[in-house]
Amino acid sequence: MQLLVFIASNADVISPILKDLMERGIHGGTVIECEGMLQALYESSVEPPPLFGSLRQFLRPESAKGKILFLALHDEQFEAARAVIHNVCGGLDKPNSGVLFTLPIGYAEGI
């Protein structure tokens, strides 16, 4: 088994991804809200590094929240899940489209 982790910069892609996964018989994901490093600094009272001041103009606080999808998969389900994510997002090779990786699951219960 594998733990698929998809960090979506655009939270709007998560619902279509979940719908497509369910249509393929892949269930049991967990989604949590997240924010990136620059957004965390933007909202922080800690003095940011000097370079951050020039980047502040590019941040859009209203759209800075992302979502993380955690999904425990059987090895044979990974390629289908990966294809769904790529189809919905239009690929992950574009900047700020998201990050996808897996971790091996040595033991799982309750799945």
TIGU-903633 format. One record per residue: residue in one letter; chain; x, y, z of N, C-alpha, C in turn. Coordinates in steps of 0.2 Angstrom, whole numbers, always signed. Example, Ala and Ser with C-alpha at 12.3 -4.5 7.8 and 13.67 -1.06 7.14 Angstrom:
<pts>
pt aa:A ch:A nxx:+66 nyy:-28 nzz:+39 caxx:+62 cayy:-22 cazz:+39 cxx:+66 cyy:-16 czz:+39;
pt aa:S ch:A nxx:+64 nyy:-11 nzz:+35 caxx:+68 cayy:-5 cazz:+36 cxx:+64 cyy:+0 czz:+39;
</pts>
This chain:
<pts>
pt aa:M ch:A nxx:+4 nyy:-6 nzz:+0 caxx:+0 cayy:+0 cazz:+0 cxx:+4 cyy:+6 czz:+0;
pt aa:Q ch:A nxx:+1 nyy:+12 nzz:-2 caxx:+5 cayy:+18 cazz:-2 cxx:+0 cyy:+24 czz:+0;
pt aa:L ch:A nxx:+3 nyy:+29 nzz:+3 caxx:-1 cayy:+35 cazz:+5 cxx:+1 cyy:+40 czz:+0;
pt aa:L ch:A nxx:-5 nyy:+42 nzz:-4 caxx:-4 cayy:+47 cazz:-9 cxx:-5 cyy:+53 czz:-5;
pt aa:V ch:A nxx:-1 nyy:+58 nzz:-6 caxx:-2 cayy:+65 cazz:-4 cxx:-2 cyy:+70 czz:-10;
pt aa:F ch:A nxx:-7 nyy:+73 nzz:-10 caxx:-8 cayy:+78 cazz:-16 cxx:-9 cyy:+85 czz:-12;
pt aa:I ch:A nxx:-4 nyy:+90 nzz:-13 caxx:-5 cayy:+97 cazz:-10 cxx:-7 cyy:+101 czz:-16;
pt aa:A ch:A nxx:-13 nyy:+103 nzz:-16 caxx:-16 cayy:+107 cazz:-21 cxx:-16 cyy:+115 czz:-20;
pt aa:S ch:A nxx:-12 nyy:+118 nzz:-24 caxx:-12 cayy:+126 cazz:-23 cxx:-19 cyy:+129 czz:-24;
pt aa:N ch:A nxx:-23 nyy:+126 nzz:-28 caxx:-29 cayy:+128 cazz:-30 cxx:-34 cyy:+124 czz:-27;
pt aa:A ch:A nxx:-38 nyy:+126 nzz:-21 caxx:-42 cayy:+121 cazz:-18 cxx:-48 cyy:+119 czz:-22;
pt aa:D ch:A nxx:-50 nyy:+123 nzz:-27 caxx:-56 cayy:+121 cazz:-31 cxx:-55 cyy:+115 czz:-35;
pt aa:V ch:A nxx:-49 nyy:+112 nzz:-36 caxx:-48 cayy:+106 cazz:-39 cxx:-50 cyy:+100 czz:-35;
pt aa:I ch:A nxx:-50 nyy:+100 nzz:-29 caxx:-51 cayy:+94 cazz:-24 cxx:-58 cyy:+91 czz:-26;
pt aa:S ch:A nxx:-63 nyy:+95 nzz:-26 caxx:-70 cayy:+92 cazz:-27 cxx:-70 cyy:+88 czz:-33;
pt aa:P ch:A nxx:-68 nyy:+90 nzz:-39 caxx:-68 cayy:+86 cazz:-45 cxx:-64 cyy:+80 czz:-45;
pt aa:I ch:A nxx:-58 nyy:+81 nzz:-41 caxx:-54 cayy:+75 cazz:-40 cxx:-57 cyy:+70 czz:-36;
pt aa:L ch:A nxx:-60 nyy:+72 nzz:-31 caxx:-64 cayy:+67 cazz:-27 cxx:-69 cyy:+63 czz:-30;
pt aa:K ch:A nxx:-73 nyy:+67 nzz:-34 caxx:-78 cayy:+64 cazz:-38 cxx:-76 cyy:+59 czz:-43;
pt aa:D ch:A nxx:-70 nyy:+61 nzz:-47 caxx:-68 cayy:+56 cazz:-52 cxx:-65 cyy:+50 czz:-48;
pt aa:L ch:A nxx:-62 nyy:+51 nzz:-43 caxx:-59 cayy:+45 cazz:-39 cxx:-64 cyy:+40 czz:-37;
pt aa:M ch:A nxx:-70 nyy:+43 nzz:-34 caxx:-75 cayy:+39 cazz:-32 cxx:-78 cyy:+35 czz:-38;
pt aa:E ch:A nxx:-79 nyy:+38 nzz:-44 caxx:-81 cayy:+35 cazz:-50 cxx:-77 cyy:+29 czz:-52;
pt aa:R ch:A nxx:-71 nyy:+29 nzz:-50 caxx:-66 cayy:+24 cazz:-51 cxx:-65 cyy:+19 czz:-46;
pt aa:G ch:A nxx:-70 nyy:+20 nzz:-41 caxx:-70 cayy:+15 cazz:-35 cxx:-64 cyy:+16 czz:-30;
pt aa:I ch:A nxx:-61 nyy:+22 nzz:-30 caxx:-56 cayy:+24 cazz:-25 cxx:-59 cyy:+28 czz:-20;
pt aa:H ch:A nxx:-60 nyy:+26 nzz:-14 caxx:-63 cayy:+30 cazz:-8 cxx:-58 cyy:+30 czz:-2;
pt aa:G ch:A nxx:-61 nyy:+34 nzz:+3 caxx:-57 cayy:+34 cazz:+9 cxx:-52 cyy:+40 czz:+10;
pt aa:G ch:A nxx:-52 nyy:+45 nzz:+6 caxx:-48 cayy:+50 cazz:+6 cxx:-49 cyy:+55 czz:+12;
pt aa:T ch:A nxx:-44 nyy:+59 nzz:+14 caxx:-45 cayy:+64 cazz:+19 cxx:-42 cyy:+70 czz:+16;
pt aa:V ch:A nxx:-46 nyy:+76 nzz:+17 caxx:-44 cayy:+82 cazz:+15 cxx:-43 cyy:+87 czz:+20;
pt aa:I ch:A nxx:-38 nyy:+91 nzz:+21 caxx:-37 cayy:+96 cazz:+26 cxx:-35 cyy:+103 czz:+22;
pt aa:E ch:A nxx:-36 nyy:+108 nzz:+25 caxx:-34 cayy:+115 cazz:+22 cxx:-27 cyy:+116 czz:+24;
pt aa:C ch:A nxx:-23 nyy:+120 nzz:+20 caxx:-17 cayy:+121 cazz:+22 cxx:-15 cyy:+128 czz:+19;
pt aa:E ch:A nxx:-9 nyy:+131 nzz:+20 caxx:-6 cayy:+137 cazz:+17 cxx:+1 cyy:+136 czz:+16;
pt aa:G ch:A nxx:+3 nyy:+139 nzz:+11 caxx:+10 cayy:+139 cazz:+9 cxx:+15 cyy:+143 czz:+14;
pt aa:M ch:A nxx:+21 nyy:+142 nzz:+13 caxx:+26 cayy:+146 cazz:+17 cxx:+26 cyy:+153 czz:+16;
pt aa:L ch:A nxx:+25 nyy:+156 nzz:+10 caxx:+24 cayy:+163 cazz:+9 cxx:+18 cyy:+166 czz:+13;
pt aa:Q ch:A nxx:+13 nyy:+162 nzz:+12 caxx:+6 cayy:+165 cazz:+15 cxx:+7 cyy:+165 czz:+23;
pt aa:A ch:A nxx:+10 nyy:+160 nzz:+26 caxx:+11 cayy:+160 cazz:+33 cxx:+15 cyy:+165 czz:+35;
pt aa:L ch:A nxx:+20 nyy:+167 nzz:+31 caxx:+24 cayy:+173 cazz:+33 cxx:+21 cyy:+179 czz:+32;
pt aa:Y ch:A nxx:+16 nyy:+180 nzz:+27 caxx:+12 cayy:+186 cazz:+26 cxx:+8 cyy:+187 czz:+32;
pt aa:E ch:A nxx:+5 nyy:+182 nzz:+35 caxx:+0 cayy:+183 cazz:+40 cxx:+4 cyy:+183 czz:+47;
pt aa:S ch:A nxx:+10 nyy:+182 nzz:+47 caxx:+14 cayy:+181 cazz:+54 cxx:+16 cyy:+188 czz:+56;
pt aa:S ch:A nxx:+17 nyy:+189 nzz:+63 caxx:+20 cayy:+195 cazz:+66 cxx:+27 cyy:+194 czz:+66;
pt aa:V ch:A nxx:+30 nyy:+189 nzz:+64 caxx:+37 cayy:+188 cazz:+64 cxx:+40 cyy:+192 czz:+58;
pt aa:E ch:A nxx:+46 nyy:+196 nzz:+59 caxx:+49 cayy:+200 cazz:+54 cxx:+51 cyy:+195 czz:+48;
pt aa:P ch:A nxx:+48 nyy:+196 nzz:+42 caxx:+50 cayy:+192 cazz:+36 cxx:+57 cyy:+194 czz:+34;
pt aa:P ch:A nxx:+60 nyy:+189 nzz:+30 caxx:+67 cayy:+191 cazz:+27 cxx:+66 cyy:+196 czz:+22;
pt aa:P ch:A nxx:+72 nyy:+200 nzz:+21 caxx:+71 cayy:+206 cazz:+16 cxx:+68 cyy:+205 czz:+9;
pt aa:L ch:A nxx:+69 nyy:+199 nzz:+6 caxx:+67 cayy:+197 cazz:+0 cxx:+59 cyy:+197 czz:+0;
pt aa:F ch:A nxx:+56 nyy:+195 nzz:+6 caxx:+49 cayy:+194 cazz:+6 cxx:+45 cyy:+201 czz:+5;
pt aa:G ch:A nxx:+48 nyy:+206 nzz:+7 caxx:+45 cayy:+213 cazz:+5 cxx:+43 cyy:+214 czz:-2;
pt aa:S ch:A nxx:+47 nyy:+212 nzz:-6 caxx:+46 cayy:+213 cazz:-13 cxx:+41 cyy:+207 czz:-16;
pt aa:L ch:A nxx:+41 nyy:+202 nzz:-13 caxx:+36 cayy:+196 cazz:-15 cxx:+29 cyy:+198 czz:-12;
pt aa:R ch:A nxx:+28 nyy:+202 nzz:-7 caxx:+22 cayy:+203 cazz:-4 cxx:+17 cyy:+205 czz:-9;
pt aa:Q ch:A nxx:+19 nyy:+209 nzz:-14 caxx:+14 cayy:+212 cazz:-19 cxx:+11 cyy:+206 czz:-24;
pt aa:F ch:A nxx:+14 nyy:+201 nzz:-24 caxx:+12 cayy:+195 cazz:-28 cxx:+7 cyy:+190 czz:-25;
pt aa:L ch:A nxx:+7 nyy:+191 nzz:-18 caxx:+2 cayy:+187 cazz:-14 cxx:-5 cyy:+189 czz:-15;
pt aa:R ch:A nxx:-9 nyy:+184 nzz:-15 caxx:-16 cayy:+186 cazz:-15 cxx:-19 cyy:+182 czz:-9;
pt aa:P ch:A nxx:-20 nyy:+186 nzz:-3 caxx:-22 cayy:+182 cazz:+3 cxx:-29 cyy:+179 czz:+2;
pt aa:E ch:A nxx:-33 nyy:+181 nzz:-2 caxx:-40 cayy:+178 cazz:-3 cxx:-40 cyy:+172 czz:-7;
pt aa:S ch:A nxx:-34 nyy:+170 nzz:-10 caxx:-34 cayy:+164 cazz:-14 cxx:-28 cyy:+159 czz:-12;
pt aa:A ch:A nxx:-25 nyy:+161 nzz:-6 caxx:-19 cayy:+158 cazz:-4 cxx:-20 cyy:+151 czz:-1;
pt aa:K ch:A nxx:-26 nyy:+150 nzz:+2 caxx:-27 cayy:+143 cazz:+5 cxx:-27 cyy:+138 czz:+0;
pt aa:G ch:A nxx:-24 nyy:+132 nzz:+2 caxx:-24 cayy:+126 cazz:-2 cxx:-27 cyy:+121 czz:+1;
pt aa:K ch:A nxx:-27 nyy:+115 nzz:-1 caxx:-29 cayy:+109 cazz:+2 cxx:-24 cyy:+103 czz:+1;
pt aa:I ch:A nxx:-24 nyy:+98 nzz:+6 caxx:-20 cayy:+92 cazz:+5 cxx:-25 cyy:+86 czz:+5;
pt aa:L ch:A nxx:-24 nyy:+82 nzz:+0 caxx:-28 cayy:+76 cazz:+0 cxx:-23 cyy:+70 czz:+2;
pt aa:F ch:A nxx:-25 nyy:+66 nzz:+7 caxx:-22 cayy:+60 cazz:+9 cxx:-26 cyy:+54 czz:+7;
pt aa:L ch:A nxx:-23 nyy:+50 nzz:+4 caxx:-27 cayy:+44 cazz:+1 cxx:-23 cyy:+38 czz:+2;
pt aa:A ch:A nxx:-25 nyy:+33 nzz:+6 caxx:-22 cayy:+26 cazz:+7 cxx:-24 cyy:+22 czz:+1;
pt aa:L ch:A nxx:-19 nyy:+20 nzz:-3 caxx:-21 cayy:+16 cazz:-9 cxx:-17 cyy:+9 czz:-10;
pt aa:H ch:A nxx:-21 nyy:+4 nzz:-13 caxx:-17 cayy:-2 cazz:-15 cxx:-13 cyy:+0 czz:-20;
pt aa:D ch:A nxx:-7 nyy:-3 nzz:-21 caxx:-2 cayy:-1 cazz:-26 cxx:-5 cyy:-1 czz:-33;
pt aa:E ch:A nxx:-10 nyy:-5 nzz:-35 caxx:-13 cayy:-5 cazz:-41 cxx:-17 cyy:+0 czz:-43;
pt aa:Q ch:A nxx:-19 nyy:+4 nzz:-37 caxx:-24 cayy:+10 cazz:-38 cxx:-20 cyy:+16 czz:-40;
pt aa:F ch:A nxx:-14 nyy:+16 nzz:-38 caxx:-10 cayy:+23 cazz:-39 cxx:-10 cyy:+26 czz:-46;
pt aa:E ch:A nxx:-9 nyy:+22 nzz:-51 caxx:-9 cayy:+25 cazz:-58 cxx:-16 cyy:+28 czz:-60;
pt aa:A ch:A nxx:-21 nyy:+25 nzz:-58 caxx:-28 cayy:+28 cazz:-59 cxx:-29 cyy:+34 czz:-55;
pt aa:A ch:A nxx:-27 nyy:+35 nzz:-49 caxx:-27 cayy:+41 cazz:-45 cxx:-23 cyy:+46 czz:-48;
pt aa:R ch:A nxx:-17 nyy:+44 nzz:-50 caxx:-12 cayy:+49 cazz:-53 cxx:-15 cyy:+52 czz:-59;
pt aa:A ch:A nxx:-18 nyy:+48 nzz:-63 caxx:-21 cayy:+50 cazz:-69 cxx:-27 cyy:+55 czz:-68;
pt aa:V ch:A nxx:-31 nyy:+54 nzz:-63 caxx:-37 cayy:+58 cazz:-61 cxx:-34 cyy:+65 czz:-59;
pt aa:I ch:A nxx:-29 nyy:+65 nzz:-55 caxx:-26 cayy:+72 cazz:-53 cxx:-23 cyy:+75 czz:-59;
pt aa:H ch:A nxx:-19 nyy:+72 nzz:-63 caxx:-17 cayy:+76 cazz:-69 cxx:-22 cyy:+78 czz:-74;
pt aa:N ch:A nxx:-27 nyy:+74 nzz:-75 caxx:-33 cayy:+76 cazz:-79 cxx:-36 cyy:+82 czz:-76;
pt aa:V ch:A nxx:-38 nyy:+82 nzz:-70 caxx:-42 cayy:+88 cazz:-67 cxx:-37 cyy:+94 czz:-67;
pt aa:C ch:A nxx:-31 nyy:+93 nzz:-65 caxx:-26 cayy:+99 cazz:-64 cxx:-23 cyy:+101 czz:-71;
pt aa:G ch:A nxx:-24 nyy:+97 nzz:-76 caxx:-20 cayy:+99 cazz:-82 cxx:-13 cyy:+98 czz:-82;
pt aa:G ch:A nxx:-11 nyy:+93 nzz:-78 caxx:-3 cayy:+92 cazz:-77 cxx:-1 cyy:+96 czz:-71;
pt aa:L ch:A nxx:+5 nyy:+93 nzz:-68 caxx:+8 cayy:+97 cazz:-62 cxx:+14 cyy:+100 czz:-64;
pt aa:D ch:A nxx:+16 nyy:+101 nzz:-71 caxx:+22 cayy:+104 cazz:-73 cxx:+22 cyy:+111 czz:-73;
pt aa:K ch:A nxx:+16 nyy:+114 nzz:-72 caxx:+15 cayy:+121 cazz:-72 cxx:+16 cyy:+124 czz:-65;
pt aa:P ch:A nxx:+19 nyy:+130 nzz:-64 caxx:+20 cayy:+133 cazz:-57 cxx:+13 cyy:+133 czz:-53;
pt aa:N ch:A nxx:+14 nyy:+132 nzz:-47 caxx:+8 cayy:+132 cazz:-42 cxx:+2 cyy:+128 czz:-44;
pt aa:S ch:A nxx:+4 nyy:+122 nzz:-47 caxx:-2 cayy:+118 cazz:-49 cxx:-3 cyy:+113 czz:-43;
pt aa:G ch:A nxx:+2 nyy:+111 nzz:-40 caxx:+2 cayy:+106 cazz:-34 cxx:+8 cyy:+102 czz:-34;
pt aa:V ch:A nxx:+8 nyy:+98 nzz:-29 caxx:+14 cayy:+93 cazz:-28 cxx:+10 cyy:+86 czz:-26;
pt aa:L ch:A nxx:+13 nyy:+81 nzz:-29 caxx:+10 cayy:+74 cazz:-28 cxx:+16 cyy:+70 czz:-26;
pt aa:F ch:A nxx:+15 nyy:+66 nzz:-21 caxx:+20 cayy:+61 cazz:-19 cxx:+17 cyy:+55 czz:-16;
pt aa:T ch:A nxx:+20 nyy:+50 nzz:-15 caxx:+18 cayy:+44 cazz:-11 cxx:+23 cyy:+42 czz:-6;
pt aa:L ch:A nxx:+20 nyy:+39 nzz:-1 caxx:+25 cayy:+36 cazz:+5 cxx:+22 cyy:+29 czz:+6;
pt aa:P ch:A nxx:+27 nyy:+24 nzz:+7 caxx:+25 cayy:+17 cazz:+8 cxx:+21 cyy:+17 czz:+15;
pt aa:I ch:A nxx:+16 nyy:+12 nzz:+15 caxx:+13 cayy:+11 cazz:+21 cxx:+15 cyy:+4 czz:+23;
pt aa:G ch:A nxx:+18 nyy:+3 nzz:+28 caxx:+20 cayy:-3 cazz:+31 cxx:+15 cyy:-7 czz:+35;
pt aa:Y ch:A nxx:+10 nyy:-3 nzz:+37 caxx:+4 cayy:-6 cazz:+41 cxx:-2 cyy:-2 czz:+41;
pt aa:A ch:A nxx:-7 nyy:-4 nzz:+40 caxx:-14 cayy:+0 cazz:+40 cxx:-19 cyy:-4 czz:+43;
pt aa:E ch:A nxx:-24 nyy:-1 nzz:+47 caxx:-29 cayy:-4 cazz:+50 cxx:-35 cyy:+1 czz:+49;
pt aa:G ch:A nxx:-41 nyy:-2 nzz:+48 caxx:-47 cayy:+2 cazz:+48 cxx:-48 cyy:+5 czz:+41;
pt aa:I ch:A nxx:-45 nyy:+3 nzz:+36 caxx:-46 cayy:+5 cazz:+29 cxx:-51 cyy:+1 czz:+26;
</pts>
